[in-house]
Each structure stands twice: as C-alpha cells, then as structure tokens.
Amino acid sequence: MAEIQKSDEEMPRVINFMASVLERVAETNDLNGRYSAQKISIFDGLTRPTISVQSYLERIFKYANCSPSCFIVAYIYLDRFSQMQPLLPINSFNVHRLLITSVLVSAKFMDDM
C-alpha cells in the first residue's frame, strides 16, 4: 500500500499561523535576553534544534495524524502556560519540547476515543 503524502496544499493554515507566532515569540525572548534570567526547566535543551518550528509542526501534522483543531487547542495550552509561568518564557531552547508536549496533551483531549 502506498504511503499517503500530505502536500503543502493540504497543510492546514493553522500550522503556518502557529509556526509564525511561536517563531516570533521565541526570537523576541531570545533577543530580549529573557533566557539568561529565566529558571532552567526540563523543557530547555542544551542547544537550539536545527529544525525550524514550521518544519517541526508540519512533521508532527504529517506523522501524528492530529486534527487541525488539535493544533488550535495546543496553541491555547502554550498561551496559558506562558501566562501562568512568566519566569519560563518560550524561547529557541524550549519551543520544540513545549510544542510537542502541548500537541500530545491536546491530541489526548481532542482526538482520542
């Protein structure tokens, strides 16, 4: 059986929006130096991942079979996390880990039977 390929035309717009917003937030927090004054968490990596947030989200969408609404809820989770944990801002060292965690929790809530 041939693997079903999801082309760029099939990629939900929420993926592009979410990637754009998260990349801007991470870059802003990196430039403001907020990562040097923050607490270190288990979500922080030692180095910045080489994969972009856009590519990472597309990969999650392609292989995790989450619905587009799952990504919207994941974004809401990330927004709430940012508001409740101001000492742990989203930056380039933790955005990928926070993203996969929020998508996983969202998928459990939205897509599991």
NUPA-668231 format. One record per residue (C-alpha): residue in three letters; x, y, z. Coordinates in nm, 3 decimals, padded with zeros to 5 digits. Layout:
BEGIN
- r/u/v/w
- ALA/X/Y/Z
...
END
This chain:
BEGIN
- r/u/v/w
- MET/00.000/00.000/00.000
- ALA/00.142/00.340/-00.096
- GLU/00.204/00.591/00.180
- ILE/-00.032/00.886/00.169
- GLN/00.168/01.206/00.117
- LYS/00.029/01.532/00.257
- SER/00.125/01.808/00.018
- ASP/00.169/02.175/00.104
- GLU/-00.182/02.242/-00.029
- GLU/-00.326/02.000/00.228
- MET/-00.137/02.158/00.519
- PRO/-00.386/02.343/00.740
- ARG/-00.341/02.718/00.767
- VAL/-00.329/02.686/01.145
- ILE/00.015/02.520/01.109
- ASN/00.160/02.823/00.928
- PHE/-00.003/03.064/01.172
- MET/00.113/02.875/01.479
- ALA/00.469/02.840/01.347
- SER/00.487/03.210/01.265
- VAL/00.367/03.318/01.608
- LEU/00.588/03.076/01.800
- GLU/00.898/03.164/01.598
- ARG/00.840/03.535/01.665
- VAL/00.783/03.476/02.037
- ALA/01.098/03.263/02.069
- GLU/01.310/03.512/01.872
- THR/01.178/03.806/02.075
- ASN/01.251/03.631/02.404
- ASP/01.599/03.533/02.277
- LEU/01.678/03.891/02.172
- ASN/01.550/04.036/02.498
- GLY/01.783/03.805/02.686
- ARG/01.498/03.657/02.885
- TYR/01.651/03.310/02.861
- SER/01.955/03.416/03.063
- ALA/01.739/03.538/03.355
- GLN/01.490/03.254/03.348
- LYS/01.479/02.938/03.551
- ILE/01.609/02.631/03.372
- SER/01.336/02.374/03.319
- ILE/01.321/02.019/03.193
- PHE/01.194/02.161/02.864
- ASP/01.518/02.350/02.793
- GLY/01.766/02.192/02.559
- LEU/02.139/02.249/02.572
- THR/02.142/02.371/02.212
- ARG/01.891/02.512/01.968
- PRO/01.732/02.242/01.748
- THR/01.831/02.261/01.383
- ILE/01.477/02.202/01.258
- SER/01.256/02.511/01.223
- VAL/00.930/02.539/01.414
- GLN/00.745/02.537/01.079
- SER/00.910/02.213/00.967
- TYR/00.859/02.060/01.310
- LEU/00.486/02.138/01.310
- GLU/00.449/02.005/00.955
- ARG/00.625/01.686/01.059
- ILE/00.401/01.645/01.363
- PHE/00.093/01.700/01.145
- LYS/00.216/01.451/00.885
- TYR/00.305/01.167/01.122
- ALA/00.082/01.216/01.429
- ASN/-00.247/01.235/01.240
- CYS/-00.379/01.508/01.469
- SER/-00.676/01.711/01.357
- PRO/-00.629/02.083/01.284
- SER/-00.840/02.161/01.590
- CYS/-00.584/01.974/01.798
- PHE/-00.322/02.233/01.698
- ILE/-00.552/02.519/01.793
- VAL/-00.601/02.371/02.140
- ALA/-00.225/02.309/02.165
- TYR/-00.165/02.678/02.093
- ILE/-00.414/02.773/02.366
- TYR/-00.227/02.546/02.608
- LEU/00.102/02.716/02.518
- ASP/-00.053/03.060/02.563
- ARG/-00.190/02.965/02.905
- PHE/00.145/02.817/03.004
- SER/00.319/03.143/02.910
- GLN/00.075/03.346/03.115
- MET/00.095/03.120/03.420
- GLN/00.474/03.073/03.409
- PRO/00.627/03.413/03.325
- LEU/00.968/03.301/03.455
- LEU/00.974/03.023/03.193
- PRO/00.928/03.210/02.865
- ILE/00.909/03.029/02.534
- ASN/01.247/03.059/02.361
- SER/01.451/02.881/02.096
- PHE/01.586/02.632/02.352
- ASN/01.245/02.505/02.465
- VAL/00.988/02.586/02.195
- HIS/01.010/02.244/02.027
- ARG/00.971/02.050/02.351
- LEU/00.686/02.267/02.474
- LEU/00.522/02.233/02.134
- ILE/00.530/01.854/02.119
- THR/00.406/01.836/02.479
- SER/00.113/02.067/02.412
- VAL/00.021/01.880/02.093
- LEU/00.035/01.547/02.278
- VAL/-00.191/01.671/02.558
- SER/-00.424/01.831/02.304
- ALA/-00.442/01.513/02.097
- LYS/-00.531/01.314/02.407
- PHE/-00.811/01.558/02.485
- MET/-00.938/01.619/02.132
- ASP/-00.865/01.313/01.918
- ASP/-00.857/01.006/02.145
- MET/-01.168/00.792/02.153
END
